[in-house]
């Protein structure tokens, strides 16, 4: 299992320019080898927190740390080698095939000598298989459906092979079968390879089936965090989502499934 430094937030805050809206303060630890799911209503701050943790936004105060070093102080090449952010969809200024896109993800893991030479080949075939994109290897990224583009972006991140993976709604636009396969890939990355997985997630029915830890966010604050069996039974969920939620147990795993009524 890969040994990795720990990503943590220490009084992390962000003030949106001109709006007066604020995220934070957020403090907490994201342990390696675990999947942490960020849940909450639209506008709760999930995507912004991911960008702050990855160093893509500079906090107004506080900091995100990877090990003992603040993420924003890491040189860009070093940051790209330890943290990857997979956004919902990424428009490209120029078109690439799926294989070319995945190869692009490997550049940050190569030294400058490898970049100008042959480099170290990545197992593109295995990642195309993992993401269900074998039949699309020579297809233009722009020609793909939203769900297929989402899987291609995840494949690009897998090639990058960083110890920390941040994902913004990775199963959005996916049918149930492909969504389940992506979750299984993330479980393998965390539990078998020791990677830190943090994802913004919207599906309350399934989050308790795979997440090791859940953070409930509302109005820019983390109002509750812990294992699913603690978070998913809290009445704060109804307060945050403004709806009644029924708890049922999965017939095989016994894990909690939330259903809106």
Buried (B, 14 or more C-beta within 10 A) or exposed (E): EEEBBBBBBBEBBBBEEEEEBBBBBBEBBBBBBBBBBBBBBEEBBBBBBBBBBBBBBEBBEBBBBBEEBBBBEBEEEBBBBBBBBBBBEEEEEEEBBBBEBBBBBBEBBBEEEEEEEEBEEBEBEEBBEBBBBEEBBEBBBEEBEEBBBBBBBBBBBBBBBBBBBBBBBBBBBBEEEBBBBBBEBBBEBBBEBBBBBBBBBBBBEBBBBBBBBBBBBBBBBBBBBEEBEEBBEBEEBEEBBEEEBEEEEEEEEEBBBBEEE
